């Protein structure tokens, strides 16, 4: 009896007339939507305005895409785009895959910093709110690798092995069953998102510690998943470049988590993290006040008689504290 392996898609692009609809791009876009949606819910729960996350994401997302592509091109471009027989213009074809998470997070943070400054929002608080959403965006984005049939692992006979059948640009045919590293990383990122959400609620993480936890947890998974991959990579002292980066980033994230936890325990004051939220609260209070005045005038006009208030003293045997300020019509 043959083992039913995970089949790869026959193609990763559909055409709507002359317009190509690429699965890789769709996975990235869906990930961004989920990250902004979840980040907005978490930001509002922390006392922020509901549109702040989306406004900052307008800066963070483009910077992140550029950073992710730059990291990929700088670390892998020598042999993929600039070697003899390669086309350097292919470095711009982002839809064919090739986004480095380290570059995406680093340059995306620069974009988020710009957006946060424009909104008067502390970047660490924003990072804490968006952290689980970033992990889920990565989980969805990895399915783009599935549709492109790329970044798979070693050969395997496991029942969840991934069938690959593709022709490389150089004409080489790759056919076999391999470790589905895209699936491993996708599931790991979902677990990281759940971990951050739980820890954030349990320990009231703030000042960037929820984001640091996301980074540290992700790098642990990325380290062993990277070890399974067989795509070409720079190797130093027996480890792939991304493994070394994972180690360095893990150490930095843990150090930040511990140091900030000692210096600034707890979470930011909800009333101070987002000026736009205070403006929304002030506007809502003003609207309620106007509505209350309008209701009072409507009640007064209902029977053509003015609304009288009971005296502050006892009325009908009730203490003054219970009757003061009550509105009555035609008191006897």
PEDA-V495014 format. One record per residue. N is the residue number from 1. RES is the residue in one small letter. SS is DSSP state (H for helix, E for strand, L for the rest). OMEGA is omega as a letter, one per 20 degrees, with the letter a starting at -180 (999 if undefined). Layout:
BEGIN
[[N/RES/SS/OMEGA] [N/RES/SS/OMEGA]]
END
This chain:
BEGIN
[[1/x/L/a] [2/x/L/r] [3/x/L/r] [4/x/L/r] [5/x/L/r] [6/x/E/a] [7/x/L/r] [8/x/L/r] [9/x/L/a] [10/x/L/r] [11/x/L/a] [12/x/L/a] [13/x/E/r] [14/x/E/a] [15/x/E/r] [16/x/E/a] [17/x/L/r] [18/x/L/a] [19/x/E/r] [20/x/E/r] [21/x/E/a] [22/x/E/a] [23/x/H/a] [24/x/H/r] [25/x/H/r] [26/x/H/r] [27/x/H/r] [28/x/H/a] [29/x/H/r] [30/x/H/r] [31/x/H/r] [32/x/H/a] [33/x/H/a] [34/x/H/a] [35/x/H/a] [36/x/H/a] [37/x/H/a] [38/x/H/r] [39/x/H/r] [40/x/H/r] [41/x/H/a] [42/x/H/r] [43/x/H/r] [44/x/H/r] [45/x/H/r] [46/x/L/r] [47/x/L/a] [48/x/L/r] [49/x/L/a] [50/x/L/a] [51/x/L/a] [52/x/H/a] [53/x/H/r] [54/x/H/r] [55/x/H/r] [56/x/H/r] [57/x/H/r] [58/x/H/r] [59/x/H/a] [60/x/H/a] [61/x/H/r] [62/x/H/r] [63/x/H/a] [64/x/H/r] [65/x/H/r] [66/x/H/r] [67/x/H/r] [68/x/H/r] [69/x/H/r] [70/x/H/r] [71/x/H/r] [72/x/H/a] [73/x/H/a] [74/x/H/a] [75/x/H/a] [76/x/H/a] [77/x/H/a] [78/x/H/a] [79/x/H/a] [80/x/H/a] [81/x/L/a] [82/x/L/r] [83/x/L/a] [84/x/L/r] [85/x/L/r] [86/x/L/a] [87/x/L/a] [88/x/H/a] [89/x/H/r] [90/x/H/r] [91/x/H/a] [92/x/H/a] [93/x/L/a] [94/x/H/a] [95/x/H/r] [96/x/H/a] [97/x/L/r] [98/x/L/r] [99/x/L/r] [100/x/L/a] [101/x/H/a] [102/x/H/r] [103/x/H/r] [104/x/H/a] [105/x/H/a] [106/x/H/a] [107/x/H/r] [108/x/H/r] [109/x/H/r] [110/x/H/r] [111/x/H/r] [112/x/H/r] [113/x/H/r] [114/x/H/r] [115/x/H/a] [116/x/H/r] [117/x/H/r] [118/x/H/r] [119/x/H/a] [120/x/L/a] [121/x/L/r] [122/x/L/a] [123/x/H/r] [124/x/H/r] [125/x/H/r] [126/x/H/a] [127/x/H/r] [128/x/H/a] [129/x/H/a] [130/x/H/a] [131/x/H/r] [132/x/H/r] [133/x/H/r] [134/x/H/r] [135/x/H/r] [136/x/H/r] [137/x/H/r] [138/x/H/r] [139/x/H/r] [140/x/H/a] [141/x/H/a] [142/x/H/r] [143/x/H/r] [144/x/H/r] [145/x/H/r] [146/x/H/a] [147/x/H/r] [148/x/H/a] [149/x/L/a] [150/x/L/r] [151/x/L/r] [152/x/L/a] [153/x/E/a] [154/x/L/r] [155/x/E/a] [156/x/L/r] [157/x/L/r] [158/x/L/a] [159/x/L/r] [160/x/L/r] [161/x/L/a] [162/x/E/r] [163/x/E/r] [164/x/E/r] [165/x/E/a] [166/x/E/r] [167/x/E/a] [168/x/L/r] [169/x/L/r] [170/x/L/r] [171/x/L/r] [172/x/L/r] [173/x/E/r] [174/x/E/a] [175/x/E/a] [176/x/E/r] [177/x/E/a] [178/x/E/r] [179/x/L/r] [180/x/L/a] [181/x/H/r] [182/x/H/a] [183/x/H/r] [184/x/H/a] [185/x/H/r] [186/x/H/r] [187/x/H/r] [188/x/H/a] [189/x/H/r] [190/x/H/r] [191/x/H/r] [192/x/H/r] [193/x/H/r] [194/x/H/r] [195/x/H/a] [196/x/H/r] [197/x/H/a] [198/x/H/a] [199/x/H/r] [200/x/H/r] [201/x/H/a] [202/x/H/a] [203/x/H/r] [204/x/L/a] [205/x/L/r] [206/x/L/r] [207/x/L/r] [208/x/L/a] [209/x/H/r] [210/x/H/r] [211/x/H/r] [212/x/H/r] [213/x/H/r] [214/x/H/a] [215/x/H/a] [216/x/H/a] [217/x/H/r] [218/x/H/a] [219/x/H/r] [220/x/H/r] [221/x/H/a] [222/x/H/a] [223/x/H/a] [224/x/H/r] [225/x/H/r] [226/x/H/r] [227/x/H/a] [228/x/H/a] [229/x/E/a] [230/x/L/r] [231/x/L/a] [232/x/L/r] [233/x/L/r] [234/x/L/a] [235/x/E/r] [236/x/E/r] [237/x/L/r] [238/x/L/r] [239/x/E/r] [240/x/E/a] [241/x/H/a] [242/x/H/r] [243/x/H/r] [244/x/H/r] [245/x/H/r] [246/x/H/r] [247/x/H/a] [248/x/H/a] [249/x/H/r] [250/x/H/a] [251/x/H/r] [252/x/H/a] [253/x/H/r] [254/x/H/r] [255/x/H/r] [256/x/H/a] [257/x/H/a] [258/x/H/a] [259/x/H/a] [260/x/H/r] [261/x/H/r] [262/x/H/a] [263/x/H/a] [264/x/L/a] [265/x/L/r] [266/x/L/a] [267/x/L/r] [268/x/L/r] [269/x/L/a] [270/x/H/a] [271/x/H/a] [272/x/H/a] [273/x/L/a] [274/x/L/r] [275/x/H/a] [276/x/H/r] [277/x/H/r] [278/x/H/r] [279/x/H/r] [280/x/H/r] [281/x/H/r] [282/x/H/r] [283/x/H/r] [284/x/H/r] [285/x/H/r] [286/x/H/r] [287/x/H/r] [288/x/H/r] [289/x/H/r] [290/x/H/r] [291/x/H/r] [292/x/H/r] [293/x/H/r] [294/x/H/r] [295/x/H/r] [296/x/H/r] [297/x/H/r] [298/x/H/r] [299/x/H/a] [300/x/H/a] [301/x/H/a] [302/x/H/a] [303/x/L/r] [304/x/L/a] [305/x/L/r] [306/x/L/r] [307/x/L/r] [308/x/E/r] [309/x/E/r] [310/x/L/r] [311/x/L/a] [312/x/L/a] [313/x/L/a] [314/x/L/r] [315/x/E/r] [316/x/L/r] [317/x/L/a] [318/x/E/r] [319/x/L/a] [320/x/H/a] [321/x/H/a] [322/x/H/a] [323/x/H/a] [324/x/L/r] [325/x/L/r] [326/x/L/r] [327/x/E/r] [328/x/E/r] [329/x/L/r] [330/x/L/a] [331/x/L/a] [332/x/L/999]]
END
